Amino acid sequence: MVLNDFTRDNRVLKVASTLAEAGAEVEVVALPGRDLPEREEREGGWRVRRLRWGIWKSDRIKGARFGRLAYFAWQVVVGYRKWDAWHCNDAEAFALGVLAKRLAPRLELIYDCHEFEAERNAKSPRYLAAVAWLERRHIHRAHSVITVSPSIRQAYLDRYGSVGVPEVHLVRNVPHAVDRPTPPERDFRARFGIPPTEFIALYQGAFTYNRGLENALEAAERLTGRGVHFVFMGYGPLEGLVEEAANRLAHVHRHEAVAYDRVLAHTAAADVGLVSVKPTCLSYLYCLPNKLFEYIQAGLPVLTNELPDCVQLVQEFGIGEVVSDDSPQGWADALLTMRESGRDYREGLKAASLQLRWQKEAPLLLKAHGL
């Protein structure tokens, strides 16, 4: 179950495919989306169902937003309570799972925390307090809990150990292993006219707040004429900042988001991948972003700020460098140093790619489901 329209949720896609391959009957239940089908049959024998809003479809109806959520919750709780297990993605889905379990006590809830749910970025204090209450009162009702980084796993054990938290499994959000991806015909150099001698730094993912996007753009300003090009590939509310910089600076380039199965091919065309999440909350401090693992599978060295779990992987495998001064100038200096050092990270990246792949995480997912 997801509380989105299931068009870009790569983790849920991998989870559904893995469970179906293991012999489970899988249906992803999602919100409706504009011009999206209500039902889909996916390769591998699993399904998607996007529930409808019923009479609450129109925004002109008073209380439409609340009505939609209530109607969605009713459809899910009543319609799916007799299934064997719910894989609840994030806290909102887990709340619905708790309601369903009241009606069907045999229902097994798998609580998949994509972040440190009670310590998330850009959420109101009231929302975070509600999530903390939900977890403290009901996390013991879960059959198992899944988290995405070692630090978040330990935080759940520390915070909820006294209230009976079940086994907490670490299932990192890594991509499937692939052969070394071949960049598309019009890779970054061909598309943007970047000379082969110039260095390409890639910011990949959401153009949103507290992800280090602003630092990267300001670092680009300071590296004008220094042989470093920046490619920003993704989408989000800060697209305007990226567009403005790309229009003004010849070494800054905006690339649209690409389909999941083409991400690594594009990623491989850069020289270094940036992991620049700002540690504004515990969830961000403890994060292991998808992009980190995508860089690794694409054979791309990593430059990260001091996020403990990211630093641990970078240093363990020798796959990149750490920025100690998380400022525009600090990033600019680190990029110049990395470019000029000529260090070869290929051996470490190869070792990391063999370990950090979905094929290694899938058995841990199945264990969390008791399969």
C-alpha positions as CSV (number, residue, x, y, z in Angstrom):
1,M,0.0,0.0,0.0
2,V,1.2,3.5,-1.0
3,L,-0.3,6.9,-0.5
4,N,0.8,8.1,-4.0
5,D,-0.3,7.3,-7.5
6,F,2.6,4.8,-7.9
7,T,4.3,6.2,-11.0
8,R,7.8,6.8,-9.6
9,D,8.1,4.7,-6.4
10,N,11.0,2.5,-7.4
11,R,11.4,0.8,-4.0
12,V,7.8,-0.4,-4.0
13,L,8.3,-1.7,-7.6
14,K,11.2,-3.8,-6.5
15,V,9.4,-5.0,-3.4
16,A,6.3,-6.1,-5.4
17,S,8.4,-7.8,-8.0
18,T,10.5,-9.7,-5.4
19,L,7.4,-10.9,-3.5
20,A,5.7,-12.0,-6.7
21,E,8.8,-13.9,-7.8
22,A,8.8,-15.7,-4.4
23,G,5.3,-17.0,-5.1
24,A,3.1,-14.4,-3.3
25,E,0.0,-12.9,-4.8
26,V,0.8,-9.2,-4.9
27,E,-1.4,-6.2,-5.5
28,V,-0.1,-2.6,-5.0
29,V,-2.9,-0.4,-3.8
30,A,-2.4,3.3,-4.6
31,L,-4.1,6.6,-5.0
32,P,-5.7,7.6,-8.3
33,G,-3.8,9.8,-10.8
34,R,-4.8,11.8,-13.8
35,D,-5.0,9.7,-16.9
36,L,-3.7,6.6,-15.1
37,P,-5.6,3.3,-15.4
38,E,-7.5,2.0,-12.4
39,R,-6.0,-1.5,-12.8
40,E,-2.7,-2.6,-14.3
41,E,-1.1,-6.1,-14.8
42,R,2.6,-5.8,-14.4
43,E,5.3,-8.1,-15.8
44,G,6.0,-10.8,-13.2
45,G,2.4,-11.5,-12.4
46,W,1.6,-8.8,-9.9
47,R,-1.1,-6.0,-10.1
48,V,-1.7,-2.4,-9.4
49,R,-5.0,-1.0,-8.3
50,R,-5.6,2.7,-8.0
51,L,-8.7,3.3,-5.9
52,R,-11.1,6.1,-7.0
53,W,-12.4,9.1,-5.1
54,G,-16.1,8.3,-5.7
55,I,-18.3,11.4,-5.0
56,W,-15.3,13.3,-3.7
57,K,-13.6,13.7,-7.1
58,S,-14.6,17.3,-7.5
59,D,-12.6,20.0,-5.6
60,R,-15.8,22.1,-5.5
61,I,-17.3,19.8,-2.9
62,K,-16.9,21.1,0.6
63,G,-14.4,19.1,2.5
64,A,-13.3,17.2,-0.6
65,R,-9.7,16.7,0.6
66,F,-10.8,15.1,3.9
67,G,-13.6,13.2,2.1
68,R,-11.1,11.7,-0.4
69,L,-8.8,10.4,2.3
70,A,-11.6,9.0,4.4
71,Y,-13.1,7.3,1.4
72,F,-9.7,5.9,0.4
73,A,-9.1,4.6,4.0
74,W,-12.6,3.0,4.1
75,Q,-12.0,1.2,0.7
76,V,-8.6,-0.1,1.8
77,V,-9.5,-1.2,5.4
78,V,-12.7,-2.9,4.4
79,G,-11.6,-4.2,1.0
80,Y,-8.2,-5.6,1.9
81,R,-8.6,-6.7,5.6
82,K,-8.9,-10.4,4.6
83,W,-5.6,-10.5,2.9
84,D,-2.7,-12.3,4.6
85,A,-0.3,-9.4,4.9
86,W,-0.1,-5.7,4.2
87,H,3.3,-4.2,3.2
88,C,2.7,-0.7,4.6
89,N,5.0,1.9,3.0
90,D,5.5,4.8,5.4
91,A,3.6,5.9,8.5
92,E,0.3,6.8,6.9
93,A,-0.1,3.4,5.4
94,F,0.8,1.8,8.7
95,A,-1.9,3.8,10.4
96,L,-4.5,2.3,8.0
97,G,-2.9,-1.1,8.6
98,V,-3.5,-0.7,12.4
99,L,-7.2,0.1,11.7
100,A,-7.5,-3.0,9.5
101,K,-5.9,-5.2,12.1
102,R,-8.6,-4.2,14.6
103,L,-11.1,-5.8,12.2
104,A,-8.9,-8.7,11.2
105,P,-6.5,-9.6,14.0
106,R,-4.8,-12.3,11.9
107,L,-3.6,-9.7,9.4
108,E,0.2,-9.4,9.3
109,L,1.6,-5.8,9.0
110,I,5.0,-5.2,7.5
111,Y,6.0,-1.6,8.4
112,D,8.4,-0.4,5.8
113,C,9.9,2.9,7.0
114,H,11.4,4.7,4.0
115,E,12.8,7.3,6.4
116,F,13.0,7.8,10.1
117,E,9.3,8.4,10.1
118,A,8.9,10.6,13.2
119,E,11.9,12.7,12.4
120,R,11.3,13.7,8.7
121,N,12.1,16.9,6.9
122,A,9.5,19.6,6.2
123,K,6.8,18.0,8.3
124,S,4.9,20.0,11.0
125,P,5.5,19.4,14.7
126,R,1.9,18.2,15.0
127,Y,2.4,15.6,12.2
128,L,5.7,14.3,13.7
129,A,4.1,14.1,17.1
130,A,1.3,12.1,15.7
131,V,3.7,9.7,14.0
132,A,5.7,9.3,17.2
133,W,2.5,8.5,19.1
134,L,1.4,6.0,16.4
135,E,4.7,4.2,16.5
136,R,5.0,4.2,20.3
137,R,1.5,2.9,20.8
138,H,1.2,0.4,17.9
139,I,4.6,-0.6,16.5
140,H,4.4,-3.8,18.5
141,R,1.4,-4.8,16.3
142,A,3.7,-5.1,13.3
143,H,4.9,-8.5,12.2
144,S,8.2,-6.9,11.4
145,V,9.7,-3.5,10.7
146,I,11.9,-2.6,7.8
147,T,14.3,0.4,7.6
148,V,16.7,1.7,5.0
149,S,19.9,2.5,6.8
150,P,21.9,1.1,9.7
151,S,21.5,4.2,11.8
152,I,17.7,4.4,11.3
153,R,17.5,0.7,12.2
154,Q,19.4,1.3,15.4
155,A,17.3,4.4,16.2
156,Y,14.1,2.4,16.0
157,L,15.6,-0.3,18.3
158,D,16.7,2.4,20.8
159,R,13.5,4.4,20.7
160,Y,10.9,1.6,20.7
161,G,12.7,-1.3,22.3
162,S,10.9,-0.7,25.6
163,V,7.5,-0.9,24.0
164,G,8.0,-4.2,22.2
165,V,9.2,-3.3,18.7
166,P,9.4,-6.5,16.6
167,E,12.4,-7.5,14.7
168,V,13.8,-4.6,12.7
169,H,15.3,-5.5,9.3
170,L,17.7,-3.5,7.2
171,V,16.7,-3.5,3.5
172,R,18.6,-0.8,1.7
173,N,17.1,0.9,-1.3
174,V,19.7,-0.3,-3.8
175,P,19.1,-0.9,-7.6
176,H,19.3,-4.1,-9.4
177,A,22.7,-5.0,-10.6
178,V,23.3,-4.5,-14.2
179,D,26.1,-4.9,-16.7
180,R,28.1,-1.7,-16.9
181,P,25.5,0.6,-18.4
182,T,26.2,2.1,-21.8
183,P,25.4,5.8,-22.0
184,P,22.8,6.8,-24.5
185,E,23.8,8.1,-27.9
186,R,23.2,11.7,-26.7
187,D,24.9,11.5,-23.4
188,F,25.8,14.5,-21.3
189,R,28.8,15.5,-23.4
190,A,27.0,15.1,-26.7
191,R,23.8,16.8,-25.6
192,F,25.4,19.8,-23.9
193,G,28.6,20.1,-25.9
194,I,31.0,19.3,-23.0
195,P,34.6,18.7,-24.2
196,P,36.1,15.3,-23.3
197,T,38.8,17.1,-21.1
198,E,36.2,18.8,-18.9
199,F,35.0,17.2,-15.6
200,I,31.2,16.4,-15.1
201,A,29.7,16.6,-11.6
202,L,26.2,15.1,-11.5
203,Y,23.4,16.1,-9.1
204,Q,20.7,13.4,-9.5
205,G,17.3,13.3,-7.8
206,A,14.7,15.7,-6.4
207,F,15.1,19.4,-6.9
208,T,13.8,20.3,-3.5
209,Y,14.8,21.9,-0.2
210,N,17.5,20.6,2.1
211,R,19.1,18.3,-0.5
212,G,22.1,20.5,-1.1
213,L,20.9,21.8,-4.4
214,E,21.5,25.4,-3.5
215,N,25.1,24.6,-2.3
216,A,25.8,22.8,-5.7
217,L,24.5,25.8,-7.7
218,E,26.6,28.3,-5.7
219,A,29.6,26.0,-6.0
220,A,29.1,26.1,-9.8
221,E,29.2,29.9,-9.7
222,R,32.6,29.7,-8.0
223,L,33.9,27.2,-10.6
224,T,33.2,29.3,-13.7
225,G,36.1,28.7,-16.1
226,R,37.7,26.0,-14.0
227,G,36.9,23.0,-16.3
228,V,34.0,21.6,-14.2
229,H,30.5,21.2,-15.6
230,F,27.4,20.5,-13.5
231,V,24.5,18.4,-14.7
232,F,21.3,18.6,-12.7
233,M,19.1,15.6,-13.6
234,G,15.6,15.4,-11.9
235,Y,12.6,17.4,-11.1
236,G,10.9,19.2,-8.2
237,P,9.9,22.6,-6.8
238,L,13.3,24.2,-7.2
239,E,13.4,23.6,-11.0
240,G,13.3,27.3,-11.5
241,L,16.6,27.8,-9.7
242,V,18.2,25.2,-11.9
243,E,16.8,26.6,-15.1
244,E,18.0,30.1,-14.2
245,A,21.5,28.9,-13.5
246,A,21.6,26.8,-16.7
247,N,20.5,29.8,-18.8
248,R,23.1,32.1,-17.2
249,L,26.1,29.8,-16.8
250,A,27.6,27.9,-19.8
251,H,28.9,25.1,-17.5
252,V,25.5,24.4,-15.8
253,H,23.1,22.1,-17.5
254,R,19.5,21.0,-16.8
255,H,18.5,17.4,-17.8
256,E,15.0,16.1,-17.4
257,A,14.2,13.1,-15.1
258,V,14.5,9.8,-17.0
259,A,12.7,6.5,-16.6
260,Y,13.9,4.1,-13.9
261,D,15.3,1.6,-16.3
262,R,17.4,4.3,-18.0
263,V,18.7,6.1,-15.0
264,L,22.0,4.2,-14.7
265,A,22.8,4.6,-18.4
266,H,22.7,8.4,-18.0
267,T,24.4,8.4,-14.7
268,A,27.4,6.5,-16.1
269,A,28.1,9.5,-18.4
270,A,29.3,11.7,-15.6
271,D,32.7,11.8,-13.7
272,V,31.5,12.2,-10.1
273,G,28.1,11.9,-8.4
274,L,27.1,14.3,-5.6
275,V,25.4,13.3,-2.3
276,S,24.7,16.6,-0.6
277,V,21.6,16.1,1.6
278,K,21.6,18.7,4.4
279,P,21.3,17.0,7.9
280,T,18.4,19.2,9.0
281,C,16.7,16.4,10.8
282,L,17.6,12.9,12.0
283,S,16.0,11.3,9.0
284,Y,18.3,13.2,6.7
285,L,21.4,12.8,8.9
286,Y,20.9,9.0,8.9
287,C,20.0,8.7,5.2
288,L,21.3,6.4,2.5
289,P,19.9,8.1,-0.6
290,N,18.9,6.1,-3.7
291,K,21.3,8.2,-5.7
292,L,24.3,6.9,-3.8
293,F,23.6,3.3,-4.8
294,E,22.8,4.4,-8.4
295,Y,26.2,6.1,-8.7
296,I,27.9,2.9,-7.4
297,Q,26.0,0.6,-9.9
298,A,26.9,3.1,-12.7
299,G,30.6,3.0,-11.8
300,L,30.6,6.6,-10.7
301,P,32.8,7.9,-7.8
302,V,31.0,9.7,-5.0
303,L,31.5,13.0,-3.3
304,T,29.4,13.2,-0.1
305,N,29.1,15.5,2.9
306,E,29.4,14.1,6.4
307,L,26.3,11.9,6.5
308,P,27.5,9.0,8.8
309,D,26.1,6.0,6.8
310,C,27.2,7.5,3.5
311,V,30.7,8.2,4.8
312,Q,30.9,4.7,6.2
313,L,30.3,3.2,2.7
314,V,32.5,5.6,0.8
315,Q,35.4,4.9,3.1
316,E,34.8,1.2,3.5
317,F,34.9,0.6,-0.2
318,G,37.2,3.5,-1.3
319,I,34.6,4.8,-3.8
320,G,35.0,8.6,-3.4
321,E,35.7,11.5,-1.1
322,V,34.1,13.3,1.8
323,V,33.4,17.1,2.0
324,S,34.2,18.3,5.5
325,D,33.2,21.9,4.8
326,D,29.5,21.7,3.8
327,S,29.5,25.1,2.1
328,P,29.5,26.3,-1.5
329,Q,33.2,26.9,-1.3
330,G,33.8,23.6,0.5
331,W,32.1,21.8,-2.4
332,A,33.9,23.8,-5.0
333,D,37.3,23.0,-3.4
334,A,36.5,19.3,-3.0
335,L,35.5,19.0,-6.7
336,L,38.7,20.7,-7.9
337,T,40.8,18.4,-5.6
338,M,39.0,15.3,-6.8
339,R,39.4,16.4,-10.4
340,E,43.1,17.1,-10.1
341,S,44.0,14.1,-8.0
342,G,43.4,11.6,-10.7
343,R,42.7,8.9,-8.1
344,D,41.4,5.6,-9.5
345,Y,38.2,4.4,-7.7
346,R,37.4,1.6,-10.1
347,E,38.4,-1.3,-7.9
348,G,36.4,0.0,-5.0
349,L,33.4,0.7,-7.1
350,K,33.5,-2.8,-8.6
351,A,33.6,-4.4,-5.1
352,A,30.8,-2.1,-3.9
353,S,28.6,-2.9,-6.9
354,L,28.9,-6.6,-6.1
355,Q,27.7,-6.1,-2.6
356,L,25.2,-3.2,-2.9
357,R,22.7,-4.6,-5.3
358,W,19.0,-5.5,-5.0
359,Q,19.9,-9.2,-5.5
360,K,21.6,-9.1,-2.1
361,E,18.8,-7.2,-0.4
362,A,15.9,-9.3,-1.7
363,P,16.5,-12.3,0.7
364,L,16.3,-9.8,3.6
365,L,13.0,-8.5,2.4
366,L,11.6,-12.1,2.1
367,K,12.9,-12.8,5.6
368,A,10.9,-9.8,6.9
369,H,7.8,-11.4,5.3
370,G,8.6,-14.8,6.7
371,L,9.0,-16.2,3.1
